[in-house]
Amino acid sequence: MKKVPLKLKPPKRELSILSSITPSAAESQILNHCKLGAIPQALALLNAEAQAQAQTLNPALKPVFYASLLQACTKTHLLTVGTHLHAHVLKSGLLGDRFVANSLLSLYFKLSPHLSQARALFDALSIKDVIAWTSIISGYVHKAQPNTAIRLFLQMLGLGVEPNAFTLSSLLKACSQLQSLPLGMSLHGIVATRGFAPNRVIACALIDMYGRARAVEDARKVFDELPQPDPVCWTAVISTLSRNDKFKEAVRLFWAMHEGGLGLEADGFTFGTLLNACGNLGWLKMGKEVHGKVVTLGIRGNVVVESSLLDMYGKCSDVGCASAVFGGLEGKNWVSWTAMLGVYCHNGEYESVLRLVREWGFADVYSFGMILRACSGLAAERQGKEVHCQYVRKGGWRDVVVESALVDLYAKCGSVDFAYRLFMRMEERNLISWNAMIGGFAQNGRGEEAVELFEEMVRVGVRPDGISFVNVLFACSHNGLVDQGRRYFDLMRREYGIRPGVVHYTCMVDLLGRAELIEEAESLLESADCRYDQSLWAVLLGACTKCSDYVTAERVAKKMIQLEPEFHLSYVLLGNIYRAVGKWNEALEIRKLMEERGVKKMPGKSWVESEKKQKGSPQFDFSIVGKRMGEAV
């Protein structure tokens, strides 16, 4: 006789069967107690009902009754009650009923911290239908064990059990976790051949799988082939586009969903994804429009939306609006607090970070990284040490982000040897860790060690980025390593395909200027894509002044004034050049030109850390001395 694979209806039909059976008054009370979390009352009623109806209870109702209770426990996260019900099931001999067994599997896979109980229960089942297989496969996916889930799926197929839509969606989630595009495409083929293609559950899983594998076009194709995508599918494709930096397309798709006459309403997660896209694009105006939609729809208390609003305003450099949103939150929590820390960090308002920490204290690993970044930005070693102690006191999670921030903190505060000891003790090092230590050596006058560490990083297989080359070029510049600097600048473009930015050209001009190679530095700037940035010419001007090349210096200073007429330093430097060569009349003309254009010299500031607080104080302006001497004469 040919073996016919067992095919079952989706779980929703099972739930409708269960709901069609009316329980007794006592059973209804037990179910209500489970939903309300009244564990002792539910168990007491269950024991009383079992004893009273041991002989008279209708056998047809009993399995369905237990299955209903187990499903209620799963929905309300009552693992303890479910465990007691498991004991009643064993005592009643109902484990062979597929409704009861599958409900138990779902309970343990979704609520139990360990898979051993669920796996033992699954292995003990005499009949394993598609729902049981789906429960165990989705359980392993939920516990981030995709390889085991895939092995079980292959075992299921080998036994002739046909998968359903929920089985395949769980497998696609496993492929997403593995970021295995070939395996995901193979499953997509199974989906197409088994006739599941229009299924929205599978479509969402396919979109997510292709998105996480960076196959955005395939994800979009799956979405476009849906006859009537629901809000979940729209959210899936919008988040996929945003995750793959297709922010403009994500925004366009959102407005197509919202204003396309489709009768669909976005949820909090969709708005959060859209706000993330606006923040990354720097679209403050559109971000405010989305904020208005959120307020109009009355979406309040949604953690995703609130944190996304703060992140959007932070990335758009509107700290005032972010502070207003944070201040208006009714129920502030660690998520919103951490998002506000990110706003202050992103915009360099490090004092505000420390103020917020004093109000709220310390939270998770992510917040430790941002707090240490603020201490680094302020060069506040004492406060950084306090944060370090708090991190150790809370268990020291050996987190690579926090440890990299610690290396950066101590290196920027001048404790390079201690930073290097921390770096060498790290169990895991990423690119940020290497960059922090290379930059620490470079900024503290230990350029040769910075170059050696850069070469070591390349040897161990860590691919350098733009920041890595900034650090090594800075090291070459401050240690007179002209030939090596030229080689790294060429290597960056030719070998790694990194387009030099303003900071890279600044390091190269400084390197060549220190070696008095003024013509080569000027030629390099003239050919640069960022040659219209006046800060680059300011570096060249400084090099010309040190070399007493006043002819080139005058030409460069005039070019700076043309590029940025309101930049005070250009006028000041040109005036200094004229005074250095005795052109007093020209120096006075420059001074008058500043006054006519309303350009004012801005005093610099330096950070001074005292025992109790840290504050900025203006640097001494030597021009004041000259002015006072002139008045005295």
HELIX and SHEET records of a PDB file:
HELIX    1   1 PRO A   11  SER A   19  1                                   9    
HELIX    2   2 ALA A   25  LEU A   36  1                                  12    
HELIX    3   3 ILE A   39  ALA A   52  1                                  14    
HELIX    4   4 LEU A   61  LYS A   75  1                                  15    
HELIX    5   5 LEU A   79  SER A   92  1                                  14    
HELIX    6   6 ARG A   98  LEU A  111  1                                  14    
HELIX    7   7 SER A  116  ALA A  124  1                                   9    
HELIX    8   8 VAL A  130  HIS A  142  1                                  13    
HELIX    9   9 PRO A  146  GLY A  158  1                                  13    
HELIX   10  10 ALA A  165  LEU A  178  1                                  14    
HELIX   11  11 LEU A  181  THR A  193  1                                  13    
HELIX   12  12 ARG A  200  ARG A  212  1                                  13    
HELIX   13  13 VAL A  216  ASP A  224  1                                   9    
HELIX   14  14 PRO A  231  ARG A  243  1                                  13    
HELIX   15  15 PHE A  247  GLU A  259  1                                  13    
HELIX   16  16 GLY A  268  LEU A  281  1                                  14    
HELIX   17  17 LEU A  284  THR A  296  1                                  13    
HELIX   18  18 VAL A  303  LYS A  315  1                                  13    
HELIX   19  19 VAL A  319  GLY A  328  1                                  10    
HELIX   20  20 TRP A  334  HIS A  346  1                                  13    
HELIX   21  21 TYR A  350  TRP A  360  1                                  11    
HELIX   22  22 VAL A  365  LEU A  378  1                                  14    
HELIX   23  23 GLU A  381  ARG A  393  1                                  13    
HELIX   24  24 VAL A  400  LYS A  412  1                                  13    
HELIX   25  25 VAL A  416  ARG A  425  1                                  10    
HELIX   26  26 LEU A  431  GLN A  443  1                                  13    
HELIX   27  27 GLY A  447  ARG A  459  1                                  13    
HELIX   28  28 GLY A  466  SER A  477  1                                  12    
HELIX   29  29 VAL A  482  ARG A  494  1                                  13    
HELIX   30  30 VAL A  502  ARG A  514  1                                  13    
HELIX   31  31 ILE A  518  GLU A  526  1                                   9    
HELIX   32  32 GLN A  534  LYS A  546  1                                  13    
HELIX   33  33 TYR A  550  LEU A  563  1                                  14    
HELIX   34  34 HIS A  568  ALA A  580  1                                  13    
HELIX   35  35 TRP A  584  ARG A  597  1                                  14    
HELIX   36  36 PHE A  622  ALA A  632  1                                  11    
SHEET    1   A 2 LYS A 605  GLU A 609  0                                        
SHEET    2   A 2 GLN A 614  PRO A 618 -1                                        
END                                                                             
